Amino acid sequence: MTSPITRHEPGTRMSQAVVHGDMVYLAGQVGEGDDVTAQAKYALAEVDRLLALAGTDKSRILTTTIWLADIADFGAMNAVWDSWVDPANPPARATGEAKLATPYYRVEFIVTAAR
């Protein structure tokens, strides 16, 4: 028997979180605000909210991919990340520079976690 798939906050294009078995996959989370610091704080608060909705938390994150619109924001984003991430359970992580969905976005977090 296959595991059921639960989709949280589905829309016409995507769901914000998908749970399959003991795995949780989040859509890319972007933030509000005028700079990468504000956007990262907002987006990571959304990660916390969606993980809770899916029955888990940031201590169970397995991997995170972070896209920055400008790699010059790496230090500022890391300052937010370092104050947010569970220091006892840091996930595997990759960070790169990419053109994001709109010029307004400075950072996007893509998270996979266990339940």
MOPAC internal coordinates of N, CA, C and O (Angstrom, degrees):
PM7 1SCF
backbone

  N    0.0000 0     0.00 0     0.00 0    0    0    0
  C    1.4501 1     0.00 0     0.00 0    1    0    0
  C    1.5292 1   109.02 1     0.00 0    2    1    0
  O    1.2310 1   120.36 1   -44.97 1    3    2    1
  N    1.2982 1   116.92 1   135.03 1    3    2    1
  C    1.4587 1   120.95 1   179.87 1    5    3    2
  C    1.5233 1   110.48 1   -84.89 1    6    5    3
  O    1.2310 1   121.53 1   -27.11 1    7    6    5
  N    1.3193 1   114.68 1   152.89 1    7    6    5
  C    1.4605 1   120.29 1   178.69 1    9    7    6
  C    1.5257 1   109.94 1   -71.99 1   10    9    7
  O    1.2310 1   120.30 1   -36.46 1   11   10    9
  N    1.3264 1   117.03 1   143.54 1   11   10    9
  C    1.4648 1   118.88 1   176.45 1   13   11   10
  C    1.5319 1   110.36 1   -68.63 1   14   13   11
  O    1.2310 1   121.18 1   -22.77 1   15   14   13
  N    1.3027 1   115.34 1   157.23 1   15   14   13
  C    1.4603 1   122.22 1   175.42 1   17   15   14
  C    1.5204 1   107.43 1  -111.85 1   18   17   15
  O    1.2310 1   120.83 1   -53.01 1   19   18   17
  N    1.3302 1   116.02 1   126.99 1   19   18   17
  C    1.4613 1   121.76 1   177.34 1   21   19   18
  C    1.5177 1   108.29 1  -113.07 1   22   21   19
  O    1.2310 1   120.98 1   -51.83 1   23   22   21
  N    1.3255 1   115.73 1   128.17 1   23   22   21
  C    1.4642 1   121.51 1   179.86 1   25   23   22
  C    1.5299 1   108.70 1  -111.26 1   26   25   23
  O    1.2310 1   121.22 1   -58.44 1   27   26   25
  N    1.3274 1   115.27 1   121.56 1   27   26   25
  C    1.4658 1   121.21 1   179.29 1   29   27   26
  C    1.5217 1   109.52 1   -99.31 1   30   29   27
  O    1.2310 1   121.14 1   -45.28 1   31   30   29
  N    1.3222 1   115.43 1   134.72 1   31   30   29
  C    1.4580 1   123.55 1   179.31 1   33   31   30
  C    1.5324 1   111.65 1    51.89 1   34   33   31
  O    1.2310 1   120.89 1  -124.36 1   35   34   33
  N    1.3475 1   115.91 1    55.64 1   35   34   33
  C    1.4651 1   118.62 1   179.12 1   37   35   34
  C    1.5209 1   111.40 1   -72.65 1   38   37   35
  O    1.2310 1   121.22 1   -33.37 1   39   38   37
  N    1.3036 1   115.28 1   146.63 1   39   38   37
  C    1.4529 1   122.20 1   173.97 1   41   39   38
  C    1.5125 1   108.29 1  -126.74 1   42   41   39
  O    1.2310 1   120.29 1    10.54 1   43   42   41
  N    1.2943 1   117.06 1  -169.46 1   43   42   41
  C    1.4625 1   120.06 1  -179.73 1   45   43   42
  C    1.5168 1   111.84 1   -72.86 1   46   45   43
  O    1.2310 1   119.81 1   153.00 1   47   46   45
  N    1.3375 1   117.97 1   -27.00 1   47   46   45
  C    1.4537 1   121.92 1  -176.83 1   49   47   46
  C    1.5232 1   113.50 1  -102.63 1   50   49   47
  O    1.2310 1   120.28 1   147.08 1   51   50   49
  N    1.3404 1   117.06 1   -32.92 1   51   50   49
  C    1.4719 1   119.99 1  -175.06 1   53   51   50
  C    1.5174 1   109.95 1  -163.51 1   54   53   51
  O    1.2310 1   121.68 1   -14.22 1   55   54   53
  N    1.3249 1   114.40 1   165.78 1   55   54   53
  C    1.4615 1   122.17 1   170.70 1   57   55   54
  C    1.5184 1   107.76 1  -103.67 1   58   57   55
  O    1.2310 1   120.44 1   -30.98 1   59   58   57
  N    1.3193 1   116.77 1   149.02 1   59   58   57
  C    1.4626 1   119.66 1   178.75 1   61   59   58
  C    1.5293 1   111.84 1   -73.61 1   62   61   59
  O    1.2310 1   120.25 1   150.62 1   63   62   61
  N    1.3332 1   117.12 1   -29.38 1   63   62   61
  C    1.4666 1   121.45 1   176.95 1   65   63   62
  C    1.5206 1   108.21 1  -148.31 1   66   65   63
  O    1.2310 1   121.27 1   -38.77 1   67   66   65
  N    1.3285 1   115.18 1   141.23 1   67   66   65
  C    1.4594 1   121.43 1   176.73 1   69   67   66
  C    1.5215 1   107.57 1  -128.60 1   70   69   67
  O    1.2310 1   121.19 1   -49.19 1   71   70   69
  N    1.3358 1   115.32 1   130.81 1   71   70   69
  C    1.4598 1   121.55 1   178.89 1   73   71   70
  C    1.5126 1   108.17 1  -114.00 1   74   73   71
  O    1.2310 1   120.90 1   -50.69 1   75   74   73
  N    1.3415 1   115.88 1   129.31 1   75   74   73
  C    1.4588 1   122.17 1   175.12 1   77   75   74
  C    1.5196 1   106.85 1  -137.01 1   78   77   75
  O    1.2310 1   120.65 1   -64.52 1   79   78   77
  N    1.3041 1   116.36 1   115.48 1   79   78   77
  C    1.4622 1   120.02 1  -175.31 1   81   79   78
  C    1.5206 1   109.28 1    61.95 1   82   81   79
  O    1.2310 1   120.99 1    53.87 1   83   82   81
  N    1.3176 1   115.72 1  -126.13 1   83   82   81
  C    1.4606 1   120.40 1   179.45 1   85   83   82
  C    1.5234 1   112.79 1  -100.73 1   86   85   83
  O    1.2310 1   120.43 1  -161.89 1   87   86   85
  N    1.3172 1   116.78 1    18.11 1   87   86   85
  C    1.4648 1   121.17 1  -178.65 1   89   87   86
  C    1.5330 1   110.72 1  -110.68 1   90   89   87
  O    1.2310 1   121.27 1   -37.68 1   91   90   89
  N    1.3291 1   115.18 1   142.32 1   91   90   89
  C    1.4609 1   122.27 1   178.34 1   93   91   90
  C    1.5318 1   107.64 1  -125.19 1   94   93   91
  O    1.2310 1   121.24 1   -53.97 1   95   94   93
  N    1.3166 1   115.24 1   126.03 1   95   94   93
  C    1.4601 1   122.04 1   179.87 1   97   95   94
  C    1.5291 1   108.06 1  -116.88 1   98   97   95
  O    1.2310 1   120.34 1   -56.56 1   99   98   97
  N    1.3241 1   116.95 1   123.44 1   99   98   97
  C    1.4547 1   120.53 1   178.77 1  101   99   98
  C    1.5189 1   110.20 1  -101.55 1  102  101   99
  O    1.2310 1   121.01 1   -35.56 1  103  102  101
  N    1.3227 1   115.68 1   144.44 1  103  102  101
  C    1.4614 1   120.40 1   169.23 1  105  103  102
  C    1.5224 1   107.57 1   -65.68 1  106  105  103
  O    1.2310 1   120.45 1   -19.80 1  107  106  105
  N    1.3098 1   116.75 1   160.20 1  107  106  105
  C    1.4551 1   120.07 1   176.73 1  109  107  106
  C    1.5183 1   110.82 1   -58.86 1  110  109  107
  O    1.2310 1   120.80 1   -50.18 1  111  110  109
  N    1.3198 1   116.08 1   129.82 1  111  110  109
  C    1.4589 1   121.45 1  -177.76 1  113  111  110
  C    1.5218 1   110.00 1  -105.53 1  114  113  111
  O    1.2310 1   121.32 1   -54.77 1  115  114  113
  N    1.3301 1   115.08 1   125.23 1  115  114  113
  C    1.4510 1   122.22 1   178.18 1  117  115  114
  C    1.5269 1   107.97 1  -117.27 1  118  117  115
  O    1.2310 1   120.46 1   -10.23 1  119  118  117
  N    1.3282 1   116.73 1   169.77 1  119  118  117
  C    1.4494 1   118.30 1  -173.42 1  121  119  118
  C    1.5073 1   114.96 1  -124.25 1  122  121  119
  O    1.2310 1   122.10 1     0.38 1  123  122  121
  N    1.3044 1   113.58 1  -179.62 1  123  122  121
  C    1.4582 1   123.66 1   175.55 1  125  123  122
  C    1.5209 1   107.32 1  -109.26 1  126  125  123
  O    1.2310 1   120.82 1   -29.66 1  127  126  125
  N    1.3123 1   116.04 1   150.34 1  127  126  125
  C    1.4585 1   120.42 1   176.60 1  129  127  126
  C    1.5144 1   111.38 1   129.74 1  130  129  127
  O    1.2310 1   121.47 1   -10.24 1  131  130  129
  N    1.3313 1   114.80 1   169.76 1  131  130  129
  C    1.4566 1   120.54 1  -173.50 1  133  131  130
  C    1.5212 1   114.61 1   -90.18 1  134  133  131
  O    1.2310 1   119.76 1   168.66 1  135  134  133
  N    1.3302 1   118.06 1   -11.34 1  135  134  133
  C    1.4638 1   119.38 1  -178.66 1  137  135  134
  C    1.5206 1   109.88 1  -141.46 1  138  137  135
  O    1.2310 1   121.20 1    -6.31 1  139  138  137
  N    1.3236 1   115.32 1   173.69 1  139  138  137
  C    1.4619 1   119.61 1  -175.75 1  141  139  138
  C    1.5298 1   111.27 1   -64.92 1  142  141  139
  O    1.2310 1   119.61 1   147.37 1  143  142  141
  N    1.3096 1   118.35 1   -32.63 1  143  142  141
  C    1.4660 1   120.98 1   179.83 1  145  143  142
  C    1.5248 1   110.58 1   -62.47 1  146  145  143
  O    1.2310 1   120.33 1   128.60 1  147  146  145
  N    1.3141 1   116.97 1   -51.40 1  147  146  145
  C    1.4670 1   120.79 1   179.85 1  149  147  146
  C    1.5194 1   110.79 1   -63.25 1  150  149  147
  O    1.2310 1   120.25 1   137.00 1  151  150  149
  N    1.3243 1   117.14 1   -43.00 1  151  150  149
  C    1.4618 1   120.18 1  -178.96 1  153  151  150
  C    1.5277 1   111.36 1   -66.34 1  154  153  151
  O    1.2310 1   119.80 1   140.74 1  155  154  153
  N    1.3219 1   118.00 1   -39.26 1  155  154  153
  C    1.4686 1   120.48 1   179.22 1  157  155  154
  C    1.5296 1   110.77 1   -65.59 1  158  157  155
  O    1.2310 1   120.14 1   136.68 1  159  158  157
  N    1.3231 1   117.33 1   -43.32 1  159  158  157
  C    1.4701 1   120.51 1   178.59 1  161  159  158
  C    1.5322 1   110.60 1   -59.94 1  162  161  159
  O    1.2310 1   120.80 1   134.47 1  163  162  161
  N    1.3129 1   116.07 1   -45.53 1  163  162  161
  C    1.4663 1   120.84 1  -179.91 1  165  163  162
  C    1.5327 1   110.31 1   -62.90 1  166  165  163
  O    1.2310 1   120.54 1   130.89 1  167  166  165
  N    1.3238 1   116.57 1   -49.11 1  167  166  165
  C    1.4607 1   120.42 1  -177.19 1  169  167  166
  C    1.5261 1   111.76 1   -62.85 1  170  169  167
  O    1.2310 1   119.99 1   139.60 1  171  170  169
  N    1.3176 1   117.63 1   -40.40 1  171  170  169
  C    1.4702 1   119.72 1  -179.91 1  173  171  170
  C    1.5292 1   111.32 1   -70.94 1  174  173  171
  O    1.2310 1   119.69 1   150.16 1  175  174  173
  N    1.3148 1   118.19 1   -29.84 1  175  174  173
  C    1.4688 1   120.42 1   172.53 1  177  175  174
  C    1.5292 1   109.54 1   -65.04 1  178  177  175
  O    1.2310 1   120.27 1   142.99 1  179  178  177
  N    1.3234 1   117.10 1   -37.01 1  179  178  177
  C    1.4671 1   120.83 1   175.72 1  181  179  178
  C    1.5250 1   110.76 1   -66.98 1  182  181  179
  O    1.2310 1   120.05 1   141.21 1  183  182  181
  N    1.3168 1   117.50 1   -38.79 1  183  182  181
  C    1.4683 1   120.51 1   175.20 1  185  183  182
  C    1.5276 1   109.13 1   -58.21 1  186  185  183
  O    1.2310 1   120.19 1   131.58 1  187  186  185
  N    1.3312 1   117.24 1   -48.42 1  187  186  185
  C    1.4748 1   120.89 1   178.12 1  189  187  186
  C    1.5311 1   110.95 1   -56.07 1  190  189  187
  O    1.2310 1   120.60 1   133.44 1  191  190  189
  N    1.3262 1   116.47 1   -46.56 1  191  190  189
  C    1.4702 1   121.37 1  -177.65 1  193  191  190
  C    1.5251 1   111.07 1   -62.92 1  194  193  191
  O    1.2310 1   120.44 1   133.88 1  195  194  193
  N    1.3196 1   116.77 1   -46.12 1  195  194  193
  C    1.4676 1   120.08 1  -177.91 1  197  195  194
  C    1.5234 1   111.94 1   -69.41 1  198  197  195
  O    1.2310 1   120.18 1   142.21 1  199  198  197
  N    1.3167 1   117.26 1   -37.79 1  199  198  197
  C    1.4677 1   119.08 1   176.52 1  201  199  198
  C    1.5281 1   110.22 1   -62.75 1  202  201  199
  O    1.2310 1   119.96 1   137.96 1  203  202  201
  N    1.3178 1   117.67 1   -42.04 1  203  202  201
  C    1.4677 1   120.72 1   177.59 1  205  203  202
  C    1.5249 1   110.46 1   -62.31 1  206  205  203
  O    1.2310 1   120.49 1   138.28 1  207  206  205
  N    1.3222 1   116.67 1   -41.72 1  207  206  205
  C    1.4645 1   121.41 1   177.78 1  209  207  206
  C    1.5276 1   111.06 1   -59.15 1  210  209  207
  O    1.2310 1   120.70 1   145.21 1  211  210  209
  N    1.3223 1   116.27 1   -34.79 1  211  210  209
  C    1.4638 1   121.85 1  -179.23 1  213  211  210
  C    1.5310 1   112.66 1   -88.22 1  214  213  211
  O    1.2310 1   119.93 1  -179.52 1  215  214  213
  N    1.3280 1   117.74 1     0.48 1  215  214  213
  C    1.4593 1   121.08 1   175.65 1  217  215  214
  C    1.5180 1   114.41 1    87.58 1  218  217  215
  O    1.2310 1   119.89 1  -149.71 1  219  218  217
  N    1.3260 1   117.81 1    30.29 1  219  218  217
  C    1.4607 1   120.41 1   179.13 1  221  219  218
  C    1.5272 1   109.25 1  -147.77 1  222  221  219
  O    1.2310 1   120.13 1    10.48 1  223  222  221
  N    1.3255 1   117.35 1  -169.52 1  223  222  221
  C    1.4682 1   121.15 1   179.21 1  225  223  222
  C    1.5225 1   110.05 1  -152.87 1  226  225  223
  O    1.2310 1   120.92 1    -1.97 1  227  226  225
  N    1.3275 1   115.85 1   178.03 1  227  226  225
  C    1.4612 1   120.38 1  -173.79 1  229  227  226
  C    1.5287 1   114.08 1   -64.72 1  230  229  227
  O    1.2310 1   119.50 1   161.08 1  231  230  229
  N    1.3142 1   118.55 1   -18.92 1  231  230  229
  C    1.4669 1   119.97 1   176.68 1  233  231  230
  C    1.5295 1   111.73 1   -69.17 1  234  233  231
  O    1.2310 1   120.46 1   167.71 1  235  234  233
  N    1.3364 1   116.73 1   -12.29 1  235  234  233
  C    1.4661 1   122.03 1  -177.40 1  237  235  234
  C    1.5353 1   112.06 1  -107.45 1  238  237  235
  O    1.2310 1   120.23 1  -171.75 1  239  238  237
  N    1.3410 1   117.17 1     8.25 1  239  238  237
  C    1.4651 1   119.95 1   178.03 1  241  239  238
  C    1.5269 1   109.09 1   -67.31 1  242  241  239
  O    1.2310 1   121.03 1   -48.39 1  243  242  241
  N    1.3164 1   115.64 1   131.61 1  243  242  241
  C    1.4599 1   121.80 1   179.01 1  245  243  242
  C    1.5196 1   111.61 1   -93.25 1  246  245  243
  O    1.2310 1   120.84 1   135.17 1  247  246  245
  N    1.3237 1   116.01 1   -44.83 1  247  246  245
  C    1.4564 1   120.89 1  -178.04 1  249  247  246
  C    1.5235 1   110.72 1  -149.11 1  250  249  247
  O    1.2310 1   121.27 1   -32.37 1  251  250  249
  N    1.3230 1   115.17 1   147.63 1  251  250  249
  C    1.4571 1   121.97 1   175.72 1  253  251  250
  C    1.5250 1   108.40 1  -135.78 1  254  253  251
  O    1.2310 1   121.14 1   -47.55 1  255  254  253
  N    1.3192 1   115.43 1   132.45 1  255  254  253
  C    1.4523 1   121.56 1   170.79 1  257  255  254
  C    1.5202 1   106.81 1  -109.10 1  258  257  255
  O    1.2310 1   120.85 1   -50.46 1  259  258  257
  N    1.3190 1   115.97 1   129.54 1  259  258  257
  C    1.4634 1   121.60 1  -178.08 1  261  259  258
  C    1.5215 1   108.10 1  -118.31 1  262  261  259
  O    1.2310 1   121.18 1   -53.90 1  263  262  261
  N    1.3230 1   115.35 1   126.10 1  263  262  261
  C    1.4609 1   121.31 1   175.19 1  265  263  262
  C    1.5174 1   108.70 1  -109.31 1  266  265  263
  O    1.2310 1   121.01 1   -49.50 1  267  266  265
  N    1.3153 1   115.67 1   130.50 1  267  266  265
  C    1.4599 1   122.48 1   175.74 1  269  267  266
  C    1.5236 1   108.80 1  -112.50 1  270  269  267
  O    1.2310 1   120.28 1   -42.55 1  271  270  269
  N    1.3221 1   117.07 1   137.45 1  271  270  269
  C    1.4576 1   120.59 1   176.11 1  273  271  270
  C    1.5266 1   110.38 1   -67.81 1  274  273  271
  O    1.2310 1   120.61 1   151.24 1  275  274  273
  N    1.3303 1   116.43 1   -28.76 1  275  274  273
  C    1.4626 1   121.98 1   179.06 1  277  275  274
  C    1.5222 1   107.62 1  -141.23 1  278  277  275
  O    1.2310 1   120.27 1   -62.63 1  279  278  277
  N    1.3289 1   117.09 1   117.37 1  279  278  277
  C    1.4659 1   121.23 1  -177.17 1  281  279  278
  C    1.5334 1   111.30 1   -61.70 1  282  281  279
  O    1.2310 1   119.84 1   164.08 1  283  282  281
  N    1.3219 1   117.91 1   -15.92 1  283  282  281
  C    1.4695 1   120.75 1   175.26 1  285  283  282
  C    1.5314 1   111.32 1   -63.21 1  286  285  283
  O    1.2310 1   120.03 1   161.47 1  287  286  285
  N    1.3424 1   117.54 1   -18.53 1  287  286  285
  C    1.4672 1   122.45 1   177.37 1  289  287  286
  C    1.5301 1   112.94 1   -84.17 1  290  289  287
  O    1.2310 1   120.12 1  -176.40 1  291  290  289
  N    1.3309 1   117.37 1     3.60 1  291  290  289
  C    1.4706 1   121.78 1  -175.76 1  293  291  290
  C    1.5322 1   112.01 1   -55.42 1  294  293  291
  O    1.2310 1   119.81 1   132.35 1  295  294  293
  N    1.3202 1   117.98 1   -47.65 1  295  294  293
  C    1.4623 1   121.33 1  -178.24 1  297  295  294
  C    1.5201 1   112.63 1   -64.05 1  298  297  295
  O    1.2310 1   120.31 1   134.93 1  299  298  297
  N    1.3223 1   117.01 1   -45.07 1  299  298  297
  C    1.4722 1   120.70 1   179.99 1  301  299  298
  C    1.5245 1   110.81 1   -65.23 1  302  301  299
  O    1.2310 1   120.38 1   138.67 1  303  302  301
  N    1.3436 1   116.87 1   -41.33 1  303  302  301
  C    1.4675 1   119.79 1   177.80 1  305  303  302
  C    1.5298 1   109.81 1   -64.01 1  306  305  303
  O    1.2310 1   120.07 1   136.59 1  307  306  305
  N    1.3420 1   117.47 1   -43.41 1  307  306  305
  C    1.4599 1   120.75 1   179.95 1  309  307  306
  C    1.5222 1   112.16 1   -61.63 1  310  309  307
  O    1.2310 1   119.75 1   145.67 1  311  310  309
  N    1.3272 1   118.08 1   -34.33 1  311  310  309
  C    1.4665 1   120.42 1   177.57 1  313  311  310
  C    1.5291 1   110.44 1   -61.29 1  314  313  311
  O    1.2310 1   120.56 1   138.62 1  315  314  313
  N    1.3346 1   116.53 1   -41.38 1  315  314  313
  C    1.4691 1   120.57 1   177.28 1  317  315  314
  C    1.5217 1   109.76 1   -68.89 1  318  317  315
  O    1.2310 1   120.37 1   131.81 1  319  318  317
  N    1.3293 1   116.89 1   -48.19 1  319  318  317
  C    1.4646 1   122.03 1  -179.70 1  321  319  318
  C    1.5245 1   110.67 1   -55.94 1  322  321  319
  O    1.2310 1   120.25 1   131.62 1  323  322  321
  N    1.3499 1   117.13 1   -48.38 1  323  322  321
  C    1.4625 1   121.25 1  -176.14 1  325  323  322
  C    1.5202 1   112.23 1   -62.29 1  326  325  323
  O    1.2310 1   119.80 1   148.47 1  327  326  325
  N    1.3294 1   117.99 1   -31.53 1  327  326  325
  C    1.4661 1   120.12 1   178.27 1  329  327  326
  C    1.5249 1   111.82 1   -81.79 1  330  329  327
  O    1.2310 1   120.04 1   165.56 1  331  330  329
  N    1.3306 1   117.52 1   -14.44 1  331  330  329
  C    1.4696 1   121.99 1  -177.07 1  333  331  330
  C    1.5255 1   112.93 1  -100.90 1  334  333  331
  O    1.2310 1   119.76 1   137.26 1  335  334  333
  N    1.3147 1   118.07 1   -42.74 1  335  334  333
  C    1.4597 1   121.71 1  -172.12 1  337  335  334
  C    1.5349 1   110.97 1   -63.65 1  338  337  335
  O    1.2310 1   120.83 1   -32.44 1  339  338  337
  N    1.3304 1   116.01 1   147.56 1  339  338  337
  C    1.4678 1   121.47 1   176.51 1  341  339  338
  C    1.5272 1   107.83 1   -72.94 1  342  341  339
  O    1.2310 1   119.18 1   -69.90 1  343  342  341
  N    1.3290 1   119.16 1   110.10 1  343  342  341
  C    1.4628 1   120.67 1  -175.20 1  345  343  342
  C    1.5306 1   113.66 1   -64.61 1  346  345  343
  O    1.2310 1   120.27 1   157.61 1  347  346  345
  N    1.3312 1   117.09 1   -22.39 1  347  346  345
  C    1.4643 1   119.93 1   178.20 1  349  347  346
  C    1.5303 1   112.07 1   -81.98 1  350  349  347
  O    1.2310 1   120.49 1   164.61 1  351  350  349
  N    1.3445 1   116.67 1   -15.39 1  351  350  349
  C    1.4659 1   121.05 1  -175.64 1  353  351  350
  C    1.5255 1   111.85 1  -140.26 1  354  353  351
  O    1.2310 1   119.55 1  -123.36 1  355  354  353
  N    1.3282 1   118.47 1    56.64 1  355  354  353
  C    1.4628 1   118.30 1  -179.95 1  357  355  354
  C    1.5277 1   110.79 1   -69.48 1  358  357  355
  O    1.2310 1   120.44 1   -41.97 1  359  358  357
  N    1.3269 1   116.77 1   138.03 1  359  358  357
  C    1.4641 1   119.51 1  -179.89 1  361  359  358
  C    1.5254 1   111.60 1   -81.44 1  362  361  359
  O    1.2310 1   120.73 1   -11.31 1  363  362  361
  N    1.3109 1   116.21 1   168.69 1  363  362  361
  C    1.4599 1   120.16 1   164.86 1  365  363  362
  C    1.5262 1   105.70 1   -64.61 1  366  365  363
  O    1.2310 1   120.47 1   -34.04 1  367  366  365
  N    1.3480 1   116.70 1   145.96 1  367  366  365
  C    1.4568 1   118.27 1  -174.09 1  369  367  366
  C    1.5214 1   110.15 1  -149.78 1  370  369  367
  O    1.2310 1   121.29 1   -35.50 1  371  370  369
  N    1.3210 1   115.13 1   144.50 1  371  370  369
  C    1.4571 1   121.89 1   172.04 1  373  371  370
  C    1.5169 1   107.54 1  -132.98 1  374  373  371
  O    1.2310 1   120.73 1   -36.05 1  375  374  373
  N    1.3315 1   116.21 1   143.95 1  375  374  373
  C    1.4591 1   121.49 1   178.37 1  377  375  374
  C    1.5208 1   108.73 1  -132.23 1  378  377  375
  O    1.2310 1   120.87 1   -43.78 1  379  378  377
  N    1.3153 1   115.94 1   136.22 1  379  378  377
  C    1.4554 1   120.20 1   178.03 1  381  379  378
  C    1.5084 1   110.75 1  -146.50 1  382  381  379
  O    1.2310 1   121.50 1    -6.89 1  383  382  381
  N    1.3141 1   114.73 1   173.11 1  383  382  381
  C    1.4532 1   122.04 1   177.58 1  385  383  382
  C    1.5161 1   108.70 1  -102.95 1  386  385  383
  O    1.2310 1   120.63 1   -44.99 1  387  386  385
  N    1.3333 1   116.41 1   135.01 1  387  386  385
  C    1.4626 1   120.67 1  -179.56 1  389  387  386
  C    1.5227 1   109.47 1  -155.57 1  390  389  387
  O    1.2310 1   121.15 1   -25.37 1  391  390  389
  N    1.3038 1   115.40 1   154.63 1  391  390  389
  C    1.4604 1   120.31 1   171.74 1  393  391  390
  C    1.5278 1   106.17 1   -74.37 1  394  393  391
  O    1.2310 1   120.13 1   -57.76 1  395  394  393
  N    1.3324 1   117.35 1   122.24 1  395  394  393
  C    1.4597 1   121.44 1  -177.71 1  397  395  394
  C    1.5315 1   110.02 1   -90.73 1  398  397  395
  O    1.2310 1   120.38 1    -2.20 1  399  398  397
  N    1.3228 1   116.88 1   177.80 1  399  398  397
  C    1.4695 1   122.50 1  -171.31 1  401  399  398
  C    1.5310 1   113.87 1   -56.67 1  402  401  399
  O    1.2310 1   120.20 1   143.74 1  403  402  401
  N    1.3216 1   117.22 1   -36.26 1  403  402  401
  C    1.4608 1   120.60 1   175.49 1  405  403  402
  C    1.5336 1   107.94 1  -136.81 1  406  405  403
  O    1.2310 1   119.54 1   -23.30 1  407  406  405
  N    1.3109 1   118.48 1   156.70 1  407  406  405
  C    1.4662 1   120.55 1   178.95 1  409  407  406
  C    1.5370 1   112.80 1   -63.98 1  410  409  407
  O    1.2310 1   120.30 1   161.29 1  411  410  409
  N    1.3222 1   117.04 1   -18.71 1  411  410  409
  C    1.4656 1   121.63 1   179.20 1  413  411  410
  C    1.5308 1   111.82 1   -67.38 1  414  413  411
  O    1.2310 1   120.20 1   143.25 1  415  414  413
  N    1.3215 1   117.22 1   -36.75 1  415  414  413
  C    1.4667 1   121.03 1  -176.34 1  417  415  414
  C    1.5172 1   111.21 1   -72.46 1  418  417  415
  O    1.2310 1   121.04 1   -45.64 1  419  418  417
  N    1.3378 1   115.62 1   134.36 1  419  418  417
  C    1.4654 1   122.85 1   179.21 1  421  419  418
  C    1.5242 1   111.79 1  -106.20 1  422  421  419
  O    1.2310 1   119.90 1   155.20 1  423  422  421
  N    1.3602 1   117.79 1   -24.80 1  423  422  421
  C    1.4586 1   120.85 1  -175.05 1  425  423  422
  C    1.5279 1   109.84 1  -152.11 1  426  425  423
  O    1.2310 1   121.02 1   -31.66 1  427  426  425
  N    1.3275 1   115.66 1   148.34 1  427  426  425
  C    1.4626 1   122.05 1   175.81 1  429  427  426
  C    1.5234 1   108.79 1  -140.50 1  430  429  427
  O    1.2310 1   120.60 1   -45.27 1  431  430  429
  N    1.3297 1   116.46 1   134.73 1  431  430  429
  C    1.4654 1   123.15 1  -179.72 1  433  431  430
  C    1.5301 1   108.95 1  -113.11 1  434  433  431
  O    1.2310 1   120.54 1   -51.62 1  435  434  433
  N    1.3184 1   116.58 1   128.38 1  435  434  433
  C    1.4679 1   122.25 1   176.91 1  437  435  434
  C    1.5225 1   107.19 1  -118.16 1  438  437  435
  O    1.2310 1   120.62 1   -61.03 1  439  438  437
  N    1.3186 1   116.43 1   118.97 1  439  438  437
  C    1.4679 1   122.73 1  -168.54 1  441  439  438
  C    1.5255 1   111.43 1  -121.64 1  442  441  439
  O    1.2310 1   121.40 1   -41.84 1  443  442  441
  N    1.3319 1   114.93 1   138.16 1  443  442  441
  C    1.4685 1   122.67 1   168.63 1  445  443  442
  C    1.5291 1   106.75 1  -123.34 1  446  445  443
  O    1.2310 1   120.73 1   -48.05 1  447  446  445
  N    1.3256 1   116.20 1   131.95 1  447  446  445
  C    1.4622 1   120.67 1  -176.96 1  449  447  446
  C    1.5259 1   110.89 1  -136.80 1  450  449  447
  O    1.2310 1   121.02 1   -17.81 1  451  450  449
  N    1.3119 1   115.65 1   162.19 1  451  450  449
  C    1.4577 1   122.71 1   171.75 1  453  451  450
  C    1.5349 1   107.89 1   -96.07 1  454  453  451
  O    1.2310 1   121.73 1   -26.27 1  455  454  453
  N    1.3454 1   114.30 1   153.73 1  455  454  453
  C    1.4716 1   117.63 1   175.56 1  457  455  454
  C    1.4964 1   109.50 1   -91.50 1  458  457  455
  O    1.2310 1   120.10 1   180.00 1  459  458  457

